[in-house]
Amino acid sequence: MKLRCLRSVPVVMMFILLQGCKGRPVDPGESQRLRIVPVDVLCTEAWLGIHAGPSVWSSTVEIWRDTTRVASYSVGAADTVIVDTTVLPNTTYRFYAKQISSGMVQDQTDWATVQTMDTTSNAITWGQPIAIGEGALSDVQFVDDTLAYAVGSIYLPDSLGHLDPDQYNFLIWRGSHWNATRVFFHTICGQSSLSPYNTSALLVLGGSDIWIAMAGNQIIRWNGQAQREAMCLPVDFSIAKMWGKDSNSVYVVGSGGNVLFFDGTTWTRIESGTNLDFQDIWGSVDQQTGQQQILAVASNGTESKIVKIQGATATEVNGNGLSPSLHGVWFVTNHIYYSVGSGIHYKAILDRSPWMVYPLGAVTLYQSTFVRGTGVNDVFVGGGYFELVHFNGAVWRSYKDAIPSVDGAWASIAFHGNLVIAVGLAGQQAVGIIGRRTL
């Protein structure tokens, strides 16, 4: 029996439904006979939960899609999930199950109707990469379709044409071009002098609440016009990424295995169980339970870990199948989990299934630095040599024909409506590119 694998070859897969997986299709107390319930529906996958009461055990169960038999198995457990990956996007199907014993139909379920998701558009018209100045950009996020922010380190010429020794560290895009400015951190925490240090990460919690992290242990908040005084975190480390649902629930990860949580008043360090440098963090809300799930990925190139953060506790996730070099994580709770670096790793069930992988050369050719998406049918992965790929729910699309390969890398991506912005570096230049998608 196999677990779900996102691939282009049509197959039907089956596995025993375990406690804590995508969902229990039916409470066994509801029926002693045969039941079928849709568990999850994607663009090219229909997940069907089959409950077989004791009277069905040792029989054969057949699964039918309309007039086509798509699976047949001998019942050995009460709950089983069938994954039909032969379905097409944006199509309605009807499934039913029937019990066969001694060549005769003993029981048959009612029809279960599913509507598969539609694919998203991967038709994106890309502009040319724009060199903004010497340096590199590390993160970008939209506020709306006319406002985006980026952070990093940028050196620009002064009024005499000489390179200004004081770097810019905050970029504002207002729909047509980038404006460089500076935000200031404490030169030394506890002292009054200020410096425009390198910035590493962004967190947009609203148009007037933008969090900007220094490539150190300080964070400032920008209200759309001006900054507040920098917050010095109680641990000396370098911030890599931030994630939060509001200003009273913000998580920060970075070097030395550090994870910190802000409750609106106080910063608290969470023991992560590792000294590896954290590279990324992401959170998502389970639509069934309303519970938030947060994952962070740590790696030093020769070893990697993914931890799950719940409140003030971090526990390591099963890393079976992960490569030792990871940089990004993104997921939709109980639907799809991605971690990227040396290849694209993915799984459907966080705690139960091994990580599957598209190795280098399958979808991406180079190391990936990030993965972000808006849903299971809209995922972007990017990284080395300006490589950028998109999954629309059915197929992966590479943009190597539209974006020239250079000695550099994309570091981050953001999207809003039909707009896409990626930022990074090319050689010694901080660069950005804007794409417009045909929806």
N, C-alpha and C positions, 0 to 999 in steps of 0.2 A: 504494500500500500504506500502511496506517495502523498506528500503534502503539496499544496498548490505551488505552481511554478509559472511565473509570467513568461510566456514564450509564444512563438508564432505557430508552432505545430499543434493542431487541434487534438486534444485528448480529453478523456473523462477520468477524473481522479477520485479516490475514495480514501477516507481515513476515519478512524474511530474518534468520535467526539469526546473530548476530555473536559473535565470540570475546569472552568476558567478560560475556555477558548472563545471563539467568536460569539457564542451564545448557545444556550440549550434550545433545540428546536421545539421540544414538547416536554412538559413535566410528565415523567413516567406514570404518575398517578392518574393522569387524564384518560389514559387508554391502555387496555391490555392487548390491543390489537395493533394495527398498522396505521401510521400517520405520516404525512409529508408536509413540511412547512418551509417556505423560503427563509434562508438565514442571511444571505447577503447577495447583492446583485451588482456586478461591475459592467464594464463595456463588453467584455468578451468572456465573462464568467458568471455562471449562476450557481450559487451555493445552496444546496437543498439539505435540510435536516430530516432524517428518516428515524422515526421512533418505532421500534418493534417490540410489542409486548411478549410475554412468555409463550403465548400460543403461536407466535411466529418463529420462534427460535428453531434452528435446525432446518428451516425452510429456505427456499430461494426467493429473493426479492428482486423484481425487475423494476427499473425506472424508465418511464416513457416520457418523451417530449413530443407532444402532439401525437403523430402516428409513427414516431421513430423510437425504437428501444435504444437508450443511451448507456445503460449500465445493468449489470446483473451480478449478484453476489450472494453467497451463503451467509445467513445471519448468524453472527457469533457474539453480538453485543446489542444492548438495548438501543443505543444511540449511535448513529453513523452519519457522516456528512459526505454527500456526493458533490463534486465540483465539475460541472459541465463547462468545458472551455471550447465547445464547438458552436456556441451561440454567437450571434452577430450584434453589433451595437445598435441601440435605439430600436429594439424589436420586442414585441410582446410574444411570450411563449406560455404554453400550458404544460405542466408536468403532473404525472400521477405515478403511484407505486402500486404494485400488486404482488401478492404472496402466491408462490407456486409450490405445490407439494404433490408428489406422485403424479406429476404432469398435469395437474388440475389447478385452476385458479381458486384459491381458498378465501382470499380477501382482496379488496381493492379500495384505494383511497379516493377521496374527491379530488377534483382538479386543483392544483396550486398555480396561480397565474403570476408571472413575473414580467417586468419591463426592464430590459437592460439599459444601462446608461448610454448616453451618446458620447462620442469622442469630442475632444476639443480641437481647435484649429492649431496646426503647427506651421501654417503659412505666415511667416514673419518676414517683413521687409526690414533689413538691417541697414543702418547708416554706417558710415566709416568710423572706425575707432578714433576718438578724439584725444590727442595728447594735451593734458591740462597743465602740466608743468613737471619739473623734475620731482621724482619721488615715487610713491605708490599709494593706492587706495585699498582699504581693507574691508569696508562695509558700505551698504547703500540700502535705503528704505524710502518708500513713497509715503506721503501724507494724503495726496489726492492726485488727480491727473495733471495738475499744473504745479505741483510742489513735491520735490524729493530732496533728501539729504544724503551726503556721503562723507566719510571720514578717512583719515590717513595722514600722510605727510606730503606736503606740496611746497616746492620752492619756485617762486616766480621772480621775474626781473623787477627791479625797483624803477623809479622814475628816470634814472639815468641809464637804464638798460643793463645794469649789473644785477647779478643774482642776489636777491635779498637774503641775508643770512638768517633772518627770522622766518621760520617756516609758517605756512598756513596749514591748518589742521581740520577745517570744516568747510564743506562745499554745499552750496544751495542751488538747486536747479528749479527754475521758475517757468518751465514749459518750453524754453527755447535754448538757453545757454546756462553754463555754470558760473557762479560767482564764488570766489574764494574769500574766506574770512578766518578769523582766529577765535578760538575759545581758550580760556586761561585756567590753569590749575595751580595749586600751591607749588611753588618751587620746592619747598620742603614742607610737609604737613606740620601744622602748628605755627608756621611763620606767615608773615603778611605778603611777602614777595610772590609774584605770579609769573608763570612761564607757559608758552603755547606748546606744550609737549605733544608728541605723536599721539594720535587718537586711533583706537583699535576697533570699537564696536558701537553700534547704534541700537536703540530700542525706542520705537515710536508708539506711545500709548495714547496719542491724540494729537490734534493739531497744535496744542499749546503745552504738550508734555513730552518732550523729546529727551531721552537720556543719552549722554555721550560719554563713553569710557575712554580714559587715557590708557596708553600701553604701559600701565603701571597699576596702582591701586586707588585711583581717584575717579570719581564720576561727577559730571555736572549735568544740570537739567536746563534745557532751553525752552522758553515759552513761545517761540516763534519770532520774538524780537530781540531778546536778550537772555543772558545766562544767569543762573543763580550761583552762589558760592559753591565751590567744589566740595564734595563729600570725600573724606579720607576713610577708606575702608580699614577695619581693624587688623588686617593681615597684609603683610608685605609680599605682593606677588604681582604678576602681569595679567590683566584682564584680557581674555580672548573673545568671549561672546556673552550676551545677556538675553534673557527671555523673561517675560512677565505678562500676566493678564491684566493687571492694573498697578497703580503706584503703591498699593499695599501688599503686593505679592510679586517681588522681583527676584530672580535668580541670576547669579553671576558665576562664570567659571573661567579658569585660567591655568597658569603655570603651577607646577608643583602639586597637582591633584587638588587644587583649592576650589571649593564650592561655597558660595555665600548666599544667604537669603536675607531680604529686606522686607519687614512687615509694615512699613510705613513710618516706623520710628527707629528701629534698631537693626543693625546688621549682625547676623549670626553665622558663624562658620559651621558647615555641615561636614562631618567626617565622611570622606568619599571612599576610603579603603585603598587608595592608590596614590603614588607620587608622580604618576605620569601626567604630562601636561594636557589639560583639557583643551580641545579644539573647537567644540561647538556644543550648543544646547538647543533643545526644541521642546515645546509642550503642546498638547492637544487635549481636547475634552471628549470623553466617551459619550456619544449621543444617546446611548441606552441608559447609562447610569448617572450621567452628569458629572462624573468624577474626572479630575484632571490627571493626565499622565505626562511625566517629564522625563526625558532621556538626555544624557550628556555623553559625548564620546571623548576618550582620552587616548593619546598615542604618542610614541616617540620615534616611530618609523620601524622599530623592530619588535614592538609589543603594543597591543591595543586592548582597550576595555570599553564597554558601554555600561553605564550605571543608570538605574531607575531611581528618581528622587521622589519621595513621598513625605511631605512635611519636612521634618528635620532629619530624615533618614535617607541614606543612599545605599542601594544594594546592587551588586553586579548582575548584569543580565547574561544569560547563557551566550557565550561567545563562540560556540561551535560553528566553524565555517568562516569566521571573520579573518581578514588578512591582518598582518601586523602593522600596516600603514593605513590609518584612517584619518579623515579630516572633517567630515560632515555627517549630520544626522537630520532626518526629517521623517514625519510619519503622520498618518491619520489613524487614530486609536482603533484597534481591532479590525483594521482593513488592510493597511500596508505599512511596512516599516522599511526605511532605506538607511544605509550607512555607506558612505563613499570614501574612496581613497585610491588604493590599488584595486580598481574594479568597482562595480556597483553591486553592493550586497543588499539583499531584500528578504523579507519573510512576511507572512500574513498573521501569524500568531506569536506574540512576543515571547511568552514563557515556555512554549511547548515545542516549537519547530526549530530545526537547524537553519542557519543563514544560508540561503542560496546566493549565487554570485554570477554576474556577467563579468568574466575576467577581462583584463586588458586585451583589446583587439576585437571583443564581441560587440560592444556598444561604444565604448570609449577607447581611444588609443593611448592616452596619457593619464597621469595621475589626476584625480578629481579633487577639487578643493571645497566644493559645496554641493548641497542638494536642497532645493526648496520647491514648493508647489502650492497650488490652491486647492487641490483635491486629488483623488486617486487617478483621475484622468487628465491631470495637468501638472507635470513634474519636469523641472529643469535640473540638469547636472552640468557643471562646468569645471574647468581647471587649466592644466598646462597647455601652453602653445595656443591659447585663445580657443580651446575646444569648448563647444557648447552643444548639448543635445537636449531633446525634449521628448517626453512620453505623453501621448495624447489619449491614453487608455487602451490603445490597441497596438501601436508600433512606436519604436524609437526613431527620431529624426535628427540627423546630424546637420549642423550648419557650417561645416567646413568648406562648402562651396560658396558660401556668402560672406564668411568672416575669415580673412587671411590668417594663416598660421604664422606666428611670430615668436621670438624668444621672450616669452613672458607668461603670464597666467591671469585668468579671471579669479578674483577673490570672493565676489559676492554678487548676488542678483536680486532684483526686486521687480514686482509687477503690479499694475493697477489697470483694470479694464483691458484695453488693447495695447497698453504700453509696457515695455520691458526695458530695464536698464541693467547693464552689467558693468562692474568696475574692477580694476586690477592694476597691473603694471606691464609695460613693454620695454625691455631694456632698463633704462634709467628713468622712464617717463611714467607718471601716473596717468591712466587712461580710463575712458568710459565709452560705452557704446549704447545707442538707443535703438530699439526695434519697435515696429508697429505691426500688430497682428491683425490679420483679417479674420474676424470672428464669425 
